[in-house]
Amino acid sequence: MPKMKSVKGAVKRFKIKKSGKIKRGTAFRSHILTKVDGGHKRASRSPKYVSSASAHQIREMIV
């Protein structure tokens, strides 16, 4: 049997940290940010992590 290939889209979007948490990006941060509230932009700067419910699925896609 050949090895299972990882999902390249998931590899580019997620990163597994040393603690085991899966880091993810924030949505709605690409362009047209002039009309977005400043508090919303500040909140989206902080690191975000995948919920424990979907972490198992993403880990299977990456590894």
PDBQT receptor file of N, H, CA, C and O in Angstrom, charges set to zero:
ATOM      1  N   MET A   1       0.842  -1.196   0.000  1.00  0.00    +0.000 N 
ATOM      2  CA  MET A   1       0.000   0.000   0.000  1.00  0.00    +0.000 C 
ATOM      3  C   MET A   1       0.881   1.252   0.000  1.00  0.00    +0.000 C 
ATOM      4  O   MET A   1       1.856   1.327   0.749  1.00  0.00    +0.000 OA
ATOM      5  N   PRO A   2       0.540   2.226  -0.835  1.00  0.00    +0.000 N 
ATOM      6  CA  PRO A   2       1.296   3.481  -0.795  1.00  0.00    +0.000 C 
ATOM      7  C   PRO A   2       0.916   4.316   0.424  1.00  0.00    +0.000 C 
ATOM      8  O   PRO A   2      -0.129   4.109   1.041  1.00  0.00    +0.000 OA
ATOM      9  N   LYS A   3       1.785   5.257   0.750  1.00  0.00    +0.000 N 
ATOM     10  H   LYS A   3       2.634   5.425   0.248  1.00  0.00    +0.000 HD
ATOM     11  CA  LYS A   3       1.506   6.135   1.879  1.00  0.00    +0.000 C 
ATOM     12  C   LYS A   3       0.353   7.069   1.550  1.00  0.00    +0.000 C 
ATOM     13  O   LYS A   3       0.137   7.419   0.389  1.00  0.00    +0.000 OA
ATOM     14  N   MET A   4      -0.385   7.471   2.578  1.00  0.00    +0.000 N 
ATOM     15  H   MET A   4      -0.209   7.186   3.521  1.00  0.00    +0.000 HD
ATOM     16  CA  MET A   4      -1.466   8.434   2.389  1.00  0.00    +0.000 C 
ATOM     17  C   MET A   4      -0.869   9.819   2.203  1.00  0.00    +0.000 C 
ATOM     18  O   MET A   4       0.041  10.217   2.930  1.00  0.00    +0.000 OA
ATOM     19  N   LYS A   5      -1.386  10.549   1.225  1.00  0.00    +0.000 N 
ATOM     20  H   LYS A   5      -2.125  10.226   0.634  1.00  0.00    +0.000 HD
ATOM     21  CA  LYS A   5      -0.894  11.902   0.990  1.00  0.00    +0.000 C 
ATOM     22  C   LYS A   5      -1.617  12.877   1.907  1.00  0.00    +0.000 C 
ATOM     23  O   LYS A   5      -2.800  12.709   2.203  1.00  0.00    +0.000 OA
ATOM     24  N   SER A   6      -0.896  13.890   2.352  1.00  0.00    +0.000 N 
ATOM     25  H   SER A   6       0.065  14.027   2.112  1.00  0.00    +0.000 HD
ATOM     26  CA  SER A   6      -1.529  14.926   3.170  1.00  0.00    +0.000 C 
ATOM     27  C   SER A   6      -2.252  15.900   2.251  1.00  0.00    +0.000 C 
ATOM     28  O   SER A   6      -1.889  16.055   1.085  1.00  0.00    +0.000 OA
ATOM     29  N   VAL A   7      -3.269  16.547   2.782  1.00  0.00    +0.000 N 
ATOM     30  H   VAL A   7      -3.564  16.421   3.729  1.00  0.00    +0.000 HD
ATOM     31  CA  VAL A   7      -4.044  17.532   2.019  1.00  0.00    +0.000 C 
ATOM     32  C   VAL A   7      -3.236  18.825   2.007  1.00  0.00    +0.000 C 
ATOM     33  O   VAL A   7      -3.074  19.467   3.045  1.00  0.00    +0.000 OA
ATOM     34  N   LYS A   8      -2.732  19.208   0.842  1.00  0.00    +0.000 N 
ATOM     35  H   LYS A   8      -2.863  18.687  -0.001  1.00  0.00    +0.000 HD
ATOM     36  CA  LYS A   8      -1.806  20.334   0.745  1.00  0.00    +0.000 C 
ATOM     37  C   LYS A   8      -2.466  21.651   1.132  1.00  0.00    +0.000 C 
ATOM     38  O   LYS A   8      -1.799  22.539   1.663  1.00  0.00    +0.000 OA
ATOM     39  N   GLY A   9      -3.764  21.792   0.875  1.00  0.00    +0.000 N 
ATOM     40  H   GLY A   9      -4.305  21.070   0.444  1.00  0.00    +0.000 HD
ATOM     41  CA  GLY A   9      -4.461  23.004   1.287  1.00  0.00    +0.000 C 
ATOM     42  C   GLY A   9      -4.496  23.148   2.793  1.00  0.00    +0.000 C 
ATOM     43  O   GLY A   9      -4.398  24.258   3.317  1.00  0.00    +0.000 OA
ATOM     44  N   ALA A  10      -4.636  22.037   3.491  1.00  0.00    +0.000 N 
ATOM     45  H   ALA A  10      -4.716  21.135   3.066  1.00  0.00    +0.000 HD
ATOM     46  CA  ALA A  10      -4.645  22.056   4.957  1.00  0.00    +0.000 C 
ATOM     47  C   ALA A  10      -3.249  22.310   5.505  1.00  0.00    +0.000 C 
ATOM     48  O   ALA A  10      -3.098  22.982   6.525  1.00  0.00    +0.000 OA
ATOM     49  N   VAL A  11      -2.234  21.783   4.845  1.00  0.00    +0.000 N 
ATOM     50  H   VAL A  11      -2.357  21.237   4.016  1.00  0.00    +0.000 HD
ATOM     51  CA  VAL A  11      -0.853  21.981   5.296  1.00  0.00    +0.000 C 
ATOM     52  C   VAL A  11      -0.492  23.462   5.230  1.00  0.00    +0.000 C 
ATOM     53  O   VAL A  11       0.217  23.974   6.096  1.00  0.00    +0.000 OA
ATOM     54  N   LYS A  12      -0.987  24.149   4.191  1.00  0.00    +0.000 N 
ATOM     55  H   LYS A  12      -1.563  23.733   3.487  1.00  0.00    +0.000 HD
ATOM     56  CA  LYS A  12      -0.682  25.566   4.031  1.00  0.00    +0.000 C 
ATOM     57  C   LYS A  12      -1.456  26.437   5.020  1.00  0.00    +0.000 C 
ATOM     58  O   LYS A  12      -1.010  27.538   5.343  1.00  0.00    +0.000 OA
ATOM     59  N   ARG A  13      -2.594  25.972   5.500  1.00  0.00    +0.000 N 
ATOM     60  H   ARG A  13      -2.956  25.078   5.237  1.00  0.00    +0.000 HD
ATOM     61  CA  ARG A  13      -3.469  26.799   6.338  1.00  0.00    +0.000 C 
ATOM     62  C   ARG A  13      -3.285  26.594   7.834  1.00  0.00    +0.000 C 
ATOM     63  O   ARG A  13      -3.578  27.497   8.618  1.00  0.00    +0.000 OA
ATOM     64  N   PHE A  14      -2.809  25.430   8.244  1.00  0.00    +0.000 N 
ATOM     65  H   PHE A  14      -2.572  24.696   7.608  1.00  0.00    +0.000 HD
ATOM     66  CA  PHE A  14      -2.726  25.104   9.662  1.00  0.00    +0.000 C 
ATOM     67  C   PHE A  14      -1.300  24.757  10.055  1.00  0.00    +0.000 C 
ATOM     68  O   PHE A  14      -0.507  24.301   9.231  1.00  0.00    +0.000 OA
ATOM     69  N   LYS A  15      -0.981  24.984  11.347  1.00  0.00    +0.000 N 
ATOM     70  H   LYS A  15      -1.625  25.354  12.016  1.00  0.00    +0.000 HD
ATOM     71  CA  LYS A  15       0.337  24.654  11.871  1.00  0.00    +0.000 C 
ATOM     72  C   LYS A  15       0.165  24.037  13.253  1.00  0.00    +0.000 C 
ATOM     73  O   LYS A  15      -0.527  24.601  14.100  1.00  0.00    +0.000 OA
ATOM     74  N   ILE A  16       0.787  22.887  13.487  1.00  0.00    +0.000 N 
ATOM     75  H   ILE A  16       1.349  22.429  12.799  1.00  0.00    +0.000 HD
ATOM     76  CA  ILE A  16       0.696  22.227  14.791  1.00  0.00    +0.000 C 
ATOM     77  C   ILE A  16       1.800  22.790  15.681  1.00  0.00    +0.000 C 
ATOM     78  O   ILE A  16       2.977  22.739  15.325  1.00  0.00    +0.000 OA
ATOM     79  N   LYS A  17       1.418  23.328  16.840  1.00  0.00    +0.000 N 
ATOM     80  H   LYS A  17       0.462  23.370  17.130  1.00  0.00    +0.000 HD
ATOM     81  CA  LYS A  17       2.364  23.907  17.778  1.00  0.00    +0.000 C 
ATOM     82  C   LYS A  17       2.926  22.810  18.680  1.00  0.00    +0.000 C 
ATOM     83  O   LYS A  17       2.436  21.681  18.665  1.00  0.00    +0.000 OA
ATOM     84  N   LYS A  18       3.938  23.136  19.454  1.00  0.00    +0.000 N 
ATOM     85  H   LYS A  18       4.336  24.054  19.466  1.00  0.00    +0.000 HD
ATOM     86  CA  LYS A  18       4.565  22.142  20.336  1.00  0.00    +0.000 C 
ATOM     87  C   LYS A  18       3.625  21.658  21.416  1.00  0.00    +0.000 C 
ATOM     88  O   LYS A  18       3.743  20.528  21.890  1.00  0.00    +0.000 OA
ATOM     89  N   SER A  19       2.681  22.516  21.813  1.00  0.00    +0.000 N 
ATOM     90  H   SER A  19       2.584  23.434  21.428  1.00  0.00    +0.000 HD
ATOM     91  CA  SER A  19       1.719  22.113  22.843  1.00  0.00    +0.000 C 
ATOM     92  C   SER A  19       0.687  21.135  22.308  1.00  0.00    +0.000 C 
ATOM     93  O   SER A  19      -0.047  20.528  23.088  1.00  0.00    +0.000 OA
ATOM     94  N   GLY A  20       0.616  20.971  20.982  1.00  0.00    +0.000 N 
ATOM     95  H   GLY A  20       1.212  21.464  20.349  1.00  0.00    +0.000 HD
ATOM     96  CA  GLY A  20      -0.360  20.080  20.371  1.00  0.00    +0.000 C 
ATOM     97  C   GLY A  20      -1.547  20.822  19.789  1.00  0.00    +0.000 C 
ATOM     98  O   GLY A  20      -2.344  20.239  19.055  1.00  0.00    +0.000 OA
ATOM     99  N   LYS A  21      -1.673  22.108  20.112  1.00  0.00    +0.000 N 
ATOM    100  H   LYS A  21      -1.025  22.582  20.709  1.00  0.00    +0.000 HD
ATOM    101  CA  LYS A  21      -2.754  22.901  19.550  1.00  0.00    +0.000 C 
ATOM    102  C   LYS A  21      -2.498  23.147  18.067  1.00  0.00    +0.000 C 
ATOM    103  O   LYS A  21      -1.352  23.140  17.618  1.00  0.00    +0.000 OA
ATOM    104  N   ILE A  22      -3.569  23.362  17.312  1.00  0.00    +0.000 N 
ATOM    105  H   ILE A  22      -4.500  23.368  17.676  1.00  0.00    +0.000 HD
ATOM    106  CA  ILE A  22      -3.458  23.639  15.889  1.00  0.00    +0.000 C 
ATOM    107  C   ILE A  22      -3.801  25.103  15.663  1.00  0.00    +0.000 C 
ATOM    108  O   ILE A  22      -4.918  25.543  15.934  1.00  0.00    +0.000 OA
ATOM    109  N   LYS A  23      -2.822  25.849  15.163  1.00  0.00    +0.000 N 
ATOM    110  H   LYS A  23      -1.915  25.491  14.943  1.00  0.00    +0.000 HD
ATOM    111  CA  LYS A  23      -2.994  27.277  14.924  1.00  0.00    +0.000 C 
ATOM    112  C   LYS A  23      -3.650  27.475  13.559  1.00  0.00    +0.000 C 
ATOM    113  O   LYS A  23      -3.369  26.741  12.611  1.00  0.00    +0.000 OA
ATOM    114  N   ARG A  24      -4.525  28.471  13.473  1.00  0.00    +0.000 N 
ATOM    115  H   ARG A  24      -4.754  29.067  14.243  1.00  0.00    +0.000 HD
ATOM    116  CA  ARG A  24      -5.221  28.751  12.216  1.00  0.00    +0.000 C 
ATOM    117  C   ARG A  24      -5.195  30.245  11.958  1.00  0.00    +0.000 C 
ATOM    118  O   ARG A  24      -4.868  31.036  12.843  1.00  0.00    +0.000 OA
ATOM    119  N   GLY A  25      -5.541  30.623  10.741  1.00  0.00    +0.000 N 
ATOM    120  H   GLY A  25      -5.807  29.980  10.022  1.00  0.00    +0.000 HD
ATOM    121  CA  GLY A  25      -5.624  32.031  10.376  1.00  0.00    +0.000 C 
ATOM    122  C   GLY A  25      -6.977  32.607  10.749  1.00  0.00    +0.000 C 
ATOM    123  O   GLY A  25      -7.883  31.887  11.170  1.00  0.00    +0.000 OA
ATOM    124  N   THR A  26      -7.099  33.910  10.589  1.00  0.00    +0.000 N 
ATOM    125  H   THR A  26      -6.363  34.495  10.247  1.00  0.00    +0.000 HD
ATOM    126  CA  THR A  26      -8.351  34.603  10.882  1.00  0.00    +0.000 C 
ATOM    127  C   THR A  26      -9.047  34.950   9.584  1.00  0.00    +0.000 C 
ATOM    128  O   THR A  26      -8.398  35.380   8.631  1.00  0.00    +0.000 OA
ATOM    129  N   ALA A  27     -10.340  34.774   9.530  1.00  0.00    +0.000 N 
ATOM    130  H   ALA A  27     -10.867  34.425  10.304  1.00  0.00    +0.000 HD
ATOM    131  CA  ALA A  27     -11.113  35.106   8.336  1.00  0.00    +0.000 C 
ATOM    132  C   ALA A  27     -11.325  36.612   8.232  1.00  0.00    +0.000 C 
ATOM    133  O   ALA A  27     -11.226  37.335   9.223  1.00  0.00    +0.000 OA
ATOM    134  N   PHE A  28     -11.614  37.066   7.037  1.00  0.00    +0.000 N 
ATOM    135  H   PHE A  28     -11.695  36.478   6.232  1.00  0.00    +0.000 HD
ATOM    136  CA  PHE A  28     -11.966  38.471   6.739  1.00  0.00    +0.000 C 
ATOM    137  C   PHE A  28     -10.825  39.430   7.063  1.00  0.00    +0.000 C 
ATOM    138  O   PHE A  28     -11.062  40.513   7.598  1.00  0.00    +0.000 OA
ATOM    139  N   ARG A  29      -9.587  39.045   6.744  1.00  0.00    +0.000 N 
ATOM    140  H   ARG A  29      -9.394  38.166   6.309  1.00  0.00    +0.000 HD
ATOM    141  CA  ARG A  29      -8.446  39.914   7.020  1.00  0.00    +0.000 C 
ATOM    142  C   ARG A  29      -7.655  40.255   5.757  1.00  0.00    +0.000 C 
ATOM    143  O   ARG A  29      -6.542  40.768   5.863  1.00  0.00    +0.000 OA
ATOM    144  N   SER A  30      -8.191  39.988   4.580  1.00  0.00    +0.000 N 
ATOM    145  H   SER A  30      -9.096  39.571   4.494  1.00  0.00    +0.000 HD
ATOM    146  CA  SER A  30      -7.386  40.126   3.373  1.00  0.00    +0.000 C 
ATOM    147  C   SER A  30      -7.408  41.530   2.785  1.00  0.00    +0.000 C 
ATOM    148  O   SER A  30      -6.345  42.083   2.505  1.00  0.00    +0.000 OA
ATOM    149  N   HIS A  31      -8.573  42.121   2.590  1.00  0.00    +0.000 N 
ATOM    150  H   HIS A  31      -9.437  41.671   2.817  1.00  0.00    +0.000 HD
ATOM    151  CA  HIS A  31      -8.644  43.432   1.948  1.00  0.00    +0.000 C 
ATOM    152  C   HIS A  31      -9.942  44.128   2.336  1.00  0.00    +0.000 C 
ATOM    153  O   HIS A  31     -10.811  43.541   2.981  1.00  0.00    +0.000 OA
ATOM    154  N   ILE A  32     -10.057  45.389   1.930  1.00  0.00    +0.000 N 
ATOM    155  H   ILE A  32      -9.352  45.866   1.406  1.00  0.00    +0.000 HD
ATOM    156  CA  ILE A  32     -11.195  46.273   2.247  1.00  0.00    +0.000 C 
ATOM    157  C   ILE A  32     -11.421  46.318   3.759  1.00  0.00    +0.000 C 
ATOM    158  O   ILE A  32     -12.504  46.005   4.254  1.00  0.00    +0.000 OA
ATOM    159  N   LEU A  33     -10.370  46.715   4.476  1.00  0.00    +0.000 N 
ATOM    160  H   LEU A  33      -9.491  46.968   4.075  1.00  0.00    +0.000 HD
ATOM    161  CA  LEU A  33     -10.453  46.781   5.928  1.00  0.00    +0.000 C 
ATOM    162  C   LEU A  33     -10.761  48.193   6.425  1.00  0.00    +0.000 C 
ATOM    163  O   LEU A  33     -10.768  48.428   7.633  1.00  0.00    +0.000 OA
ATOM    164  N   THR A  34     -11.018  49.140   5.512  1.00  0.00    +0.000 N 
ATOM    165  H   THR A  34     -11.013  48.949   4.530  1.00  0.00    +0.000 HD
ATOM    166  CA  THR A  34     -11.305  50.507   5.939  1.00  0.00    +0.000 C 
ATOM    167  C   THR A  34     -12.663  50.605   6.613  1.00  0.00    +0.000 C 
ATOM    168  O   THR A  34     -12.850  51.417   7.520  1.00  0.00    +0.000 OA
ATOM    169  N   LYS A  35     -13.601  49.793   6.184  1.00  0.00    +0.000 N 
ATOM    170  H   LYS A  35     -13.449  49.134   5.447  1.00  0.00    +0.000 HD
ATOM    171  CA  LYS A  35     -14.945  49.848   6.762  1.00  0.00    +0.000 C 
ATOM    172  C   LYS A  35     -15.125  48.937   7.972  1.00  0.00    +0.000 C 
ATOM    173  O   LYS A  35     -16.201  48.898   8.569  1.00  0.00    +0.000 OA
ATOM    174  N   VAL A  36     -14.062  48.198   8.338  1.00  0.00    +0.000 N 
ATOM    175  H   VAL A  36     -13.188  48.230   7.853  1.00  0.00    +0.000 HD
ATOM    176  CA  VAL A  36     -14.143  47.283   9.474  1.00  0.00    +0.000 C 
ATOM    177  C   VAL A  36     -13.821  48.046  10.756  1.00  0.00    +0.000 C 
ATOM    178  O   VAL A  36     -12.931  48.896  10.780  1.00  0.00    +0.000 OA
ATOM    179  N   ASP A  37     -14.556  47.733  11.813  1.00  0.00    +0.000 N 
ATOM    180  H   ASP A  37     -15.279  47.043  11.793  1.00  0.00    +0.000 HD
ATOM    181  CA  ASP A  37     -14.356  48.366  13.112  1.00  0.00    +0.000 C 
ATOM    182  C   ASP A  37     -12.950  48.075  13.645  1.00  0.00    +0.000 C 
ATOM    183  O   ASP A  37     -12.427  46.976  13.459  1.00  0.00    +0.000 OA
ATOM    184  N   GLY A  38     -12.343  49.061  14.304  1.00  0.00    +0.000 N 
ATOM    185  H   GLY A  38     -12.768  49.953  14.455  1.00  0.00    +0.000 HD
ATOM    186  CA  GLY A  38     -10.984  48.908  14.812  1.00  0.00    +0.000 C 
ATOM    187  C   GLY A  38     -10.852  47.820  15.845  1.00  0.00    +0.000 C 
ATOM    188  O   GLY A  38      -9.842  47.117  15.880  1.00  0.00    +0.000 OA
ATOM    189  N   GLY A  39     -11.854  47.667  16.686  1.00  0.00    +0.000 N 
ATOM    190  H   GLY A  39     -12.674  48.237  16.657  1.00  0.00    +0.000 HD
ATOM    191  CA  GLY A  39     -11.821  46.604  17.688  1.00  0.00    +0.000 C 
ATOM    192  C   GLY A  39     -11.840  45.227  17.064  1.00  0.00    +0.000 C 
ATOM    193  O   GLY A  39     -11.209  44.295  17.561  1.00  0.00    +0.000 OA
ATOM    194  N   HIS A  40     -12.574  45.109  15.964  1.00  0.00    +0.000 N 
ATOM    195  H   HIS A  40     -13.087  45.866  15.560  1.00  0.00    +0.000 HD
ATOM    196  CA  HIS A  40     -12.631  43.828  15.252  1.00  0.00    +0.000 C 
ATOM    197  C   HIS A  40     -11.272  43.495  14.640  1.00  0.00    +0.000 C 
ATOM    198  O   HIS A  40     -10.842  42.342  14.662  1.00  0.00    +0.000 OA
ATOM    199  N   LYS A  41     -10.599  44.506  14.097  1.00  0.00    +0.000 N 
ATOM    200  H   LYS A  41     -10.948  45.443  14.080  1.00  0.00    +0.000 HD
ATOM    201  CA  LYS A  41      -9.274  44.288  13.515  1.00  0.00    +0.000 C 
ATOM    202  C   LYS A  41      -8.255  43.929  14.592  1.00  0.00    +0.000 C 
ATOM    203  O   LYS A  41      -7.417  43.053  14.379  1.00  0.00    +0.000 OA
ATOM    204  N   ARG A  42      -8.316  44.584  15.731  1.00  0.00    +0.000 N 
ATOM    205  H   ARG A  42      -8.997  45.295  15.904  1.00  0.00    +0.000 HD
ATOM    206  CA  ARG A  42      -7.401  44.278  16.829  1.00  0.00    +0.000 C 
ATOM    207  C   ARG A  42      -7.617  42.865  17.353  1.00  0.00    +0.000 C 
ATOM    208  O   ARG A  42      -6.660  42.150  17.650  1.00  0.00    +0.000 OA
ATOM    209  N   ALA A  43      -8.872  42.472  17.462  1.00  0.00    +0.000 N 
ATOM    210  H   ALA A  43      -9.650  43.053  17.221  1.00  0.00    +0.000 HD
ATOM    211  CA  ALA A  43      -9.182  41.130  17.976  1.00  0.00    +0.000 C 
ATOM    212  C   ALA A  43      -8.717  40.040  17.016  1.00  0.00    +0.000 C 
ATOM    213  O   ALA A  43      -8.339  38.951  17.447  1.00  0.00    +0.000 OA
ATOM    214  N   SER A  44      -8.743  40.329  15.712  1.00  0.00    +0.000 N 
ATOM    215  H   SER A  44      -9.049  41.214  15.361  1.00  0.00    +0.000 HD
ATOM    216  CA  SER A  44      -8.347  39.314  14.739  1.00  0.00    +0.000 C 
ATOM    217  C   SER A  44      -6.838  39.199  14.598  1.00  0.00    +0.000 C 
ATOM    218  O   SER A  44      -6.354  38.291  13.922  1.00  0.00    +0.000 OA
ATOM    219  N   ARG A  45      -6.076  40.107  15.226  1.00  0.00    +0.000 N 
ATOM    220  H   ARG A  45      -6.470  40.844  15.776  1.00  0.00    +0.000 HD
ATOM    221  CA  ARG A  45      -4.617  40.016  15.200  1.00  0.00    +0.000 C 
ATOM    222  C   ARG A  45      -4.093  38.901  16.104  1.00  0.00    +0.000 C 
ATOM    223  O   ARG A  45      -3.068  38.288  15.806  1.00  0.00    +0.000 OA
ATOM    224  N   SER A  46      -4.786  38.643  17.193  1.00  0.00    +0.000 N 
ATOM    225  H   SER A  46      -5.619  39.141  17.435  1.00  0.00    +0.000 HD
ATOM    226  CA  SER A  46      -4.312  37.665  18.160  1.00  0.00    +0.000 C 
ATOM    227  C   SER A  46      -4.375  36.256  17.569  1.00  0.00    +0.000 C 
ATOM    228  O   SER A  46      -5.208  35.993  16.702  1.00  0.00    +0.000 OA
ATOM    229  N   PRO A  47      -3.504  35.342  18.024  1.00  0.00    +0.000 N 
ATOM    230  CA  PRO A  47      -3.484  33.996  17.448  1.00  0.00    +0.000 C 
ATOM    231  C   PRO A  47      -4.768  33.231  17.734  1.00  0.00    +0.000 C 
ATOM    232  O   PRO A  47      -5.331  33.325  18.824  1.00  0.00    +0.000 OA
ATOM    233  N   LYS A  48      -5.217  32.482  16.755  1.00  0.00    +0.000 N 
ATOM    234  H   LYS A  48      -4.760  32.406  15.869  1.00  0.00    +0.000 HD
ATOM    235  CA  LYS A  48      -6.444  31.691  16.866  1.00  0.00    +0.000 C 
ATOM    236  C   LYS A  48      -6.081  30.218  16.761  1.00  0.00    +0.000 C 
ATOM    237  O   LYS A  48      -5.134  29.841  16.072  1.00  0.00    +0.000 OA
ATOM    238  N   TYR A  49      -6.852  29.396  17.458  1.00  0.00    +0.000 N 
ATOM    239  H   TYR A  49      -7.622  29.702  18.019  1.00  0.00    +0.000 HD
ATOM    240  CA  TYR A  49      -6.608  27.963  17.460  1.00  0.00    +0.000 C 
ATOM    241  C   TYR A  49      -7.876  27.222  17.079  1.00  0.00    +0.000 C 
ATOM    242  O   TYR A  49      -8.985  27.702  17.313  1.00  0.00    +0.000 OA
ATOM    243  N   VAL A  50      -7.701  26.049  16.489  1.00  0.00    +0.000 N 
ATOM    244  H   VAL A  50      -6.800  25.659  16.298  1.00  0.00    +0.000 HD
ATOM    245  CA  VAL A  50      -8.816  25.216  16.059  1.00  0.00    +0.000 C 
ATOM    246  C   VAL A  50      -9.498  24.627  17.284  1.00  0.00    +0.000 C 
ATOM    247  O   VAL A  50      -8.835  24.294  18.266  1.00  0.00    +0.000 OA
ATOM    248  N   SER A  51     -10.817  24.497  17.229  1.00  0.00    +0.000 N 
ATOM    249  H   SER A  51     -11.355  24.768  16.431  1.00  0.00    +0.000 HD
ATOM    250  CA  SER A  51     -11.546  23.907  18.342  1.00  0.00    +0.000 C 
ATOM    251  C   SER A  51     -11.197  22.426  18.469  1.00  0.00    +0.000 C 
ATOM    252  O   SER A  51     -10.775  21.786  17.506  1.00  0.00    +0.000 OA
ATOM    253  N   SER A  52     -11.382  21.902  19.663  1.00  0.00    +0.000 N 
ATOM    254  H   SER A  52     -11.725  22.422  20.446  1.00  0.00    +0.000 HD
ATOM    255  CA  SER A  52     -11.025  20.503  19.905  1.00  0.00    +0.000 C 
ATOM    256  C   SER A  52     -11.919  19.545  19.129  1.00  0.00    +0.000 C 
ATOM    257  O   SER A  52     -11.531  18.406  18.869  1.00  0.00    +0.000 OA
ATOM    258  N   ALA A  53     -13.126  20.006  18.753  1.00  0.00    +0.000 N 
ATOM    259  H   ALA A  53     -13.440  20.932  18.964  1.00  0.00    +0.000 HD
ATOM    260  CA  ALA A  53     -14.043  19.148  18.000  1.00  0.00    +0.000 C 
ATOM    261  C   ALA A  53     -13.515  18.851  16.597  1.00  0.00    +0.000 C 
ATOM    262  O   ALA A  53     -13.658  17.731  16.108  1.00  0.00    +0.000 OA
ATOM    263  N   SER A  54     -12.909  19.844  15.948  1.00  0.00    +0.000 N 
ATOM    264  H   SER A  54     -12.793  20.754  16.345  1.00  0.00    +0.000 HD
ATOM    265  CA  SER A  54     -12.429  19.644  14.582  1.00  0.00    +0.000 C 
ATOM    266  C   SER A  54     -10.925  19.419  14.502  1.00  0.00    +0.000 C 
ATOM    267  O   SER A  54     -10.392  19.224  13.409  1.00  0.00    +0.000 OA
ATOM    268  N   ALA A  55     -10.231  19.443  15.634  1.00  0.00    +0.000 N 
ATOM    269  H   ALA A  55     -10.664  19.601  16.522  1.00  0.00    +0.000 HD
ATOM    270  CA  ALA A  55      -8.779  19.265  15.619  1.00  0.00    +0.000 C 
ATOM    271  C   ALA A  55      -8.384  17.886  15.129  1.00  0.00    +0.000 C 
ATOM    272  O   ALA A  55      -7.376  17.748  14.436  1.00  0.00    +0.000 OA
ATOM    273  N   HIS A  56      -9.150  16.864  15.470  1.00  0.00    +0.000 N 
ATOM    274  H   HIS A  56      -9.969  16.976  16.033  1.00  0.00    +0.000 HD
ATOM    275  CA  HIS A  56      -8.826  15.496  15.063  1.00  0.00    +0.000 C 
ATOM    276  C   HIS A  56      -8.867  15.367  13.550  1.00  0.00    +0.000 C 
ATOM    277  O   HIS A  56      -7.982  14.740  12.968  1.00  0.00    +0.000 OA
ATOM    278  N   GLN A  57      -9.874  15.946  12.895  1.00  0.00    +0.000 N 
ATOM    279  H   GLN A  57     -10.592  16.456  13.368  1.00  0.00    +0.000 HD
ATOM    280  CA  GLN A  57      -9.995  15.869  11.435  1.00  0.00    +0.000 C 
ATOM    281  C   GLN A  57      -8.841  16.583  10.747  1.00  0.00    +0.000 C 
ATOM    282  O   GLN A  57      -8.292  16.082   9.766  1.00  0.00    +0.000 OA
ATOM    283  N   ILE A  58      -8.477  17.740  11.258  1.00  0.00    +0.000 N 
ATOM    284  H   ILE A  58      -8.923  18.147  12.055  1.00  0.00    +0.000 HD
ATOM    285  CA  ILE A  58      -7.396  18.513  10.639  1.00  0.00    +0.000 C 
ATOM    286  C   ILE A  58      -6.067  17.825  10.840  1.00  0.00    +0.000 C 
ATOM    287  O   ILE A  58      -5.217  17.836   9.950  1.00  0.00    +0.000 OA
ATOM    288  N   ARG A  59      -5.878  17.222  12.009  1.00  0.00    +0.000 N 
ATOM    289  H   ARG A  59      -6.568  17.213  12.732  1.00  0.00    +0.000 HD
ATOM    290  CA  ARG A  59      -4.626  16.488  12.258  1.00  0.00    +0.000 C 
ATOM    291  C   ARG A  59      -4.473  15.334  11.289  1.00  0.00    +0.000 C 
ATOM    292  O   ARG A  59      -3.360  15.044  10.850  1.00  0.00    +0.000 OA
ATOM    293  N   GLU A  60      -5.563  14.673  10.946  1.00  0.00    +0.000 N 
ATOM    294  H   GLU A  60      -6.467  14.909  11.302  1.00  0.00    +0.000 HD
ATOM    295  CA  GLU A  60      -5.505  13.573   9.966  1.00  0.00    +0.000 C 
ATOM    296  C   GLU A  60      -5.146  14.096   8.579  1.00  0.00    +0.000 C 
ATOM    297  O   GLU A  60      -4.442  13.425   7.824  1.00  0.00    +0.000 OA
ATOM    298  N   MET A  61      -5.631  15.303   8.238  1.00  0.00    +0.000 N 
ATOM    299  H   MET A  61      -6.203  15.848   8.852  1.00  0.00    +0.000 HD
ATOM    300  CA  MET A  61      -5.324  15.865   6.931  1.00  0.00    +0.000 C 
ATOM    301  C   MET A  61      -3.866  16.279   6.822  1.00  0.00    +0.000 C 
ATOM    302  O   MET A  61      -3.259  16.136   5.761  1.00  0.00    +0.000 OA
ATOM    303  N   ILE A  62      -3.293  16.794   7.916  1.00  0.00    +0.000 N 
ATOM    304  H   ILE A  62      -3.785  16.910   8.778  1.00  0.00    +0.000 HD
ATOM    305  CA  ILE A  62      -1.924  17.307   7.885  1.00  0.00    +0.000 C 
ATOM    306  C   ILE A  62      -0.895  16.182   7.927  1.00  0.00    +0.000 C 
ATOM    307  O   ILE A  62       0.054  16.174   7.142  1.00  0.00    +0.000 OA
ATOM    308  N   VAL A  63      -1.081  15.244   8.832  1.00  0.00    +0.000 N 
ATOM    309  H   VAL A  63      -1.851  15.250   9.469  1.00  0.00    +0.000 HD
ATOM    310  CA  VAL A  63      -0.080  14.203   9.049  1.00  0.00    +0.000 C 
ATOM    311  C   VAL A  63      -0.304  13.031   8.111  1.00  0.00    +0.000 C 
ATOM    312  O   VAL A  63       0.447  12.056   8.150  1.00  0.00    +0.000 OA
TER     313      VAL A  63
